[in-house]
Amino acid sequence: MGPAGAAGRQIARDVALFNPAEQVFQAMLDGWRNQQLSRNLAFTTIARREQIIQRFRLFTGEDPWSWTVGDVDEFFMELRAVRSASHSTLLAYQNALRLFLGYLTDPAYGWDQECMVRFGTHPVQVCHEWNTAAHVQEASARPRKRPLTRDELQDLFDYADDRVDHARRHGRKGWISAFRVATAIKVAYAWGLRRNEVRMLELTDFGTNPHAPEFGGYGVLYVRHGKAMRGSPPKRRSVLTVPHTGWAVDCLQQWIDEVRPPGTGEEQASLWPTERSGRVTADSLTREFTLLRTGLGLADGIDFHSLRRSYVTHLIEDGYDALFVQQQVGHEHSSTTALYTGVSSDYRTRTLRAAMNTMATQATGTGTRGGTDERKTR
């Protein structure tokens, strides 16, 4: 029968098919899904890749055993030139297509033989180094992606609060939803969270920090749905509440104690239950953030992830150690944290001034004590 995803497990070779092309293609997708599940990949990742393959097939009007290099060129030219797809989107599409064809052309899965018997031809790899984009650097985001300035951040929070006040004054039912969004974006910034990390939070994810009793039961946040490594479960981390964003504790307490609708069933512990007792979706957070950004007239480069970029940047500007910030946001490498950092010109000016003052002090000897060089005693 072969390994998981093999043709012999998905389709009987000696059985005549009513619609061979459609049924074999669907069997290919089913087999690829099983092969990826055996690698412990997430269901969402698998579903997204299948959508890409189906979209490519619809564009070409051909089946995988008839795809050519020309089809690749035309599809990605249209995706880039007409639909203005980003570089990261292009990479994701090409990677999915390359992996799918790599699976089909692997002799261990037997699809080449299956297609030869039924169609007289077989799939070939049509994604090569010379006709696909290269992933040559860690950050592939567009240059306009950036953190918010402190003034922009304050305007964003104020605008979100104004929407809540306006809805409540006019007796609109949507004021709870507006309150949820306003609190969620503050929590995302205050603890440097990704969008999915925010929406998956539960009431029990907060705890006390004995070294910071002023934050009560919100001194530390335990993130249980962090960004996973490929084929691994969600990565966990703990994020300490810092004085820089301690004001968010009051906002969160108000949401929980006064506004949060009671959840039912599996979602009763969710921090952001909807009025229908479901968990708030990632798309709804993005949609609401886009409305806030548009209402303020902010640039398109500002997105929900900009809140996390702002958290990193502002902590660095406020003097927090770079390693501490890296651990707070859960980055494997300091270079990743550096990519998130977009310090202001004022910060760079202050840093330069402080360095020059230190050099001047050392040169004039005013930093010595009792005839001993201060630098040697550190």
N, C-alpha and C positions, 0 to 999 in steps of 0.2 A: 504493500500500500504506500510505502514511502513516508517521509517526514510530514509534520503538520503543514498543511497547505499544498501537498502534492496533488497533481492532477488526478491520480488514481483514487484519492479520498474525496474528490469533489464531483467527479462525473464518471459514469460507467462508459468505457470505451466501446463496448459492443452493442450499445443501445442507440437506436435511431432517435434523433431529436426533432421536434416539431419546428423549432426555430434555432438552428445550430449556432449561428453567429451570436445572437442575443444570449442564449443559454450558456454558451462557452465563456463569453465575456463576463457574465454574472458569476460563473463558477470561478473564474480567475480572481475576481474581486473577493469572493468568499474565501478562497484559498490564501490570498495575500493577507486578508484580515486575520485568519488563523495563524499564519506565520508570524505576524506582528504581535499577536496576543501571546504567543509562546516566548517572545522576547520581552514581555512585560511592559509593552508600550501602553500609554493611556488610551482609553476609548475615544477621547476627543481628538487626539492626534491621528488615530486611524481613520476616524470619520472625515476629518479635514482632508487627509490625503486622498481618500476615495472620491470626494467631491472634485478634487483637482483632476483626477484621472477621467472621471465622467465628463468634466467640462472639456478636456482636451479631445476626447473621442467625439463629443458633439461638434466641436469646432472643425475637426478634420473630416467628419463623415465617414471615417474608416475605422476598422477594428485593429487591435494591437498587432496582429500578425501582418498588417499591411502598412503600418506607420513607417515614415521615412524621415530622413534628416531635413528634407524640405518642409515637412509638416511642423517640425520643431521651430525652424526659422520663421515661418509664417505666423505661428501661434504666439511666440514670444515677441515678435516684431509688433503684432497688433496689441499685445498686452502692454508693451512699453510705450509705443508711439501714440496709440489711440486712447487707451485707458489710463495712461500716465501712472502705471504701477511703479511702486518704489523698488529700490534695489533689493531690499529684504524680501518683498513679496515675490520678486522674480526668482530669487534664490530658493525660496520655499517651494515654488511651483516646479522649478527644474529639478530640485532634489527629490520631490515626490515622484516625478516622472522617471527619473533615473533609477530610483529604488524599485519601482514597479516593474520596469523592464529588466532590471537586474534579477528580480525574482523569477520572471517568466523565462529568461534565457538560462537560468541555472539548471544544468542537467539533472540535479538531484530532485527537482520537482516535476519533471516529465512533461512540461507544457509544450516543448518543442516537438516531441513525438506526437502528442495529442493533436496539435495543429496540423502536422504533416499528414496524419491519417485522415482528418476531416476536411482540410482546406488545401492541401498540397503545398503549403508554405508554413513558415514559422516566424515568431517575433524575433527581432534583432534589437540590439542596443543602439539607440539613435541620439543619445545625449553623450557628448564627448567634451573634452577640455576645450576644443577649438570652436564649439558652437554654443557653449553655455557660459554664464557668468562665473567668475571666481570669487570665493569668499576669502579675501586676502587680509582682512583686518577684523578685530573683535567687534568693533562698533560699526554697524551699517546703517544707523539712523541718519535721516537727512539733517543737514546743518541747522535747519530752523527749529529742530527739537531742542528745547532749552529749559532751564529752571525759571521760575517766576522770581521777579524782584520782590523785595519785601513790601513795597507799595502795591504792586500788582496782587500779591497774595492777600493783603488786607482788603483791597477792593473786592476781590473774589469772595471772601468770607462775608463782607458787609452786604454785597449784592445778594448772596444766598439767603442771608438773614432777612433782608428786605422782602424777598419773595414770600417768606413764611409769614411775616407780619401783614403783608398785603392780602394774602389768602385768608388769614384768620379774621381780619377786619371785615372782609366781605362775605364771611360765612361760607367759604368754599371748602368742600370736602378734601381737596387736594393739599391742604396745608400740612397734613401729617406726612405725606410723601415728600413735600418740599423740606420739611424739618429733617426727615431721614437723610436726604441728599446733603443738606447743609452740614449735618453732623458727620456724615460719612467722609466728606472731603476734608474736614478738620482732623478726623482720626487718621486718615491716610497720610496727611502731612505730619501730624504730631508724632507718629511712630514710624514714618518712612516706609509705608506699606505699598505693595503692588495692588492692582485692582482686585485680583482674585483673592488675595490675602485679606482684603477688607471685607469683601462680601461673604467670606466663609467664617468670619469671626462669630464666636458664641459668647454667652454671658460668663461662662466659666473660664475663659481664656485670659482673664486678668487676675493678678495676684499682688500680694504685698511685697515691698522691698524693705527689709529691716533697716537698711542704711538710708532710706528716704521715706520716713514715716509721714511726712507732710502730704504724700499722695494717697494715703489711705490704702484702699483695696485696689488701687490702679497704679501701683509702683512698678509693675513689670507686666509686659504683654507676652504671652506664649503663642507664637505663630505656629500653627500645626499644618498649614496648607501652603508652605512656601514653594517657590519654584523648584520643580524636581529636575534632577539630572536624568539623562536619557535612560529609560528602562528602570528607573528607581522610584520609590514612593515619594510623596511630597516631603520636602526638607523642612525640618523643625528648627526653630531658633527662639531665643528669648530677647525681647527688646526692652531695655530699661527706659522708664519715663525720665526725661531730662528737664531741668528747670526751664530751659529755652522754650519748651512746648507744654509746660505743666498746666497752662490755662485750659488745655483741651479736656482735662479731667472734669472740670465743672460742666462743660458742654455735654460730655458723655453721660454724666450723672443725671443731668436734666432730661436727656432723651430716655434713659432707662427708667427713671422714677416717675416721670410725668407724662411722657408722650408715647413711648413704645407700645404698639398694640400687642396684646397677648397672642403668642403663637400657639398652634395646636399640632399634635402629632410629632413627627420627626423634627419639625422646624420650631418647636416651642423654645428651644435653647438658643436659636439664632439671634444675633444682635440686631439684625435688620429684617424682621419679618414684615411682609407686606400685609395690606388690609385683607387679603384673601388667604392669609396664613402660609404663604409660600416664601421662599427665600429670595431676596432681591437678586436680580440677574446682573451679570457683568455688562451686558449690552445696555441695560437701563441706566447703569451708572455712567457709562460712556455717553449715552444720549443726553442725560441731564447735565453732565459736565459741559458738553458741547453747547447746550442752551445758555449756560452761565457764561461761557467764554464768548459766545456770539453777542450776548446782551451787553457785555462789557467792551466789545470791540477789540478783544485781544487777538493776536496773530494766530494763524492756523497751527503754528509750531507748538502751541501750548495744548497739551492733552492731559489726561488723567495721570499719566506717568510723570508729568512735570511736577506734581506734588512730591513725589519721591526724590526727584532731582533737586528740588528746592530744599528738602530736608537735609540731604547730604551737603549741599552748598552752604546753607546757613549754619550748620554745625561746625563746618570747617572755618567759616568766617568768624564764628564766636569763640574760636580757640580750642575746640575739642580735638583730642589726638586722632590722627588719621586712622590708626589701627582700631581705636574704639568705634569710630564711625563705620569702618568696614565690617566689624562684628555686629553692629546694630542692624545694618541692612542685609547682612547675610551673604556678602560677596566672598567668593573663594579666593580672589586675588585683589591686591591693592590697586592694580591697574584698572580693574573694572570700576572701582570706586572713583578713581581719578577721572574716568570718562563721564561720570555723573556730575562732577564738580564744575561749576561755572561761576567762580568768584567774581565779584564786582571790581571795577577799577579802584574804588575807594579802599577796598581790602588790600589790593596789591600795593597801593600807595602807602598804606599804613605799615605793611610788612617791610617794604623797602626802607621807610623812614626808621623803623625800629632797628633794622640791621645796620643802617648807617650810624645810628646813635651808639650801638654797641661797639662798632669798629672805632668810632671816635673816642669812646670812653677807654677802650683798651690802648689806643695809640697815645693818649695823653697821660695814662697811668692813674687816672682817677678811680679806676676799679680795683686798685691794690689796697691791701690792708696789712699794716705791720710789716711792710717790706716784702710780703709774699704775694706772688702773682695769684690773683683770685681764680684764674682759670685752672691752676694746678690743684686747687683745693676742692674742686667740684667732683 
